[in-house]
Amino acid sequence: MEKQEKRPAISGATQKRVYLAGPFFKKEEIGWIAYAESVLAERGFAFFSPMRHPVEGEPGTPAWARRAFEMDRAEIDRADLVVALYSGSEGDTGTAWECGYAAARGKPVVLVHVRREGDSNLMMHCGASTNIFLDELREYDFETMPAFEFEGKMF
């Protein structure tokens, strides 16, 4: 990923509503989500994090799955943009779907690569509005939304 300039922090709250996409099945993934939630909260965003909104019903049943799907899709529709945590070839198919759906709805997708040495699927990084690393989330300019290309290993 090309480093074009130092990205200044935005002070004050924003009115943008964010859908936070990313897996939360493993301890490491939960840590990434928790970090992103704290950054978004510090920056004044209203955000929806599926990890914090359990779905009623028996997990794994068709009724439970349909409720989870409908809730997440409705929240993407309500959002102004999607911030998606992405781990390359280890990436989550649900997160990929959320990113594709958001892009098809004309919503910006900030693809946050959680590893600097990771790889990326071309459909993910080319479909996103920008590509940043997790440690850049705190200072990314969400007002001007500069676009950064992914320049690592691609598949």
Buried (B, 14 or more C-beta within 10 A) or exposed (E): BEEEEEBEEBEEEBEBBBBBBBBBEEEEBBEBBBBBBEBBEEBBBBBBBBBEEEBEBEEEEEEBEEBBEEBBBEBBEEBBBBBBBBBBEBBBEBBBBBBBBBBEEEBBBBBBBBBEEBBBBEEBBEBBBBBBBBEBBBBBEBEEEBEBEBEBEEE
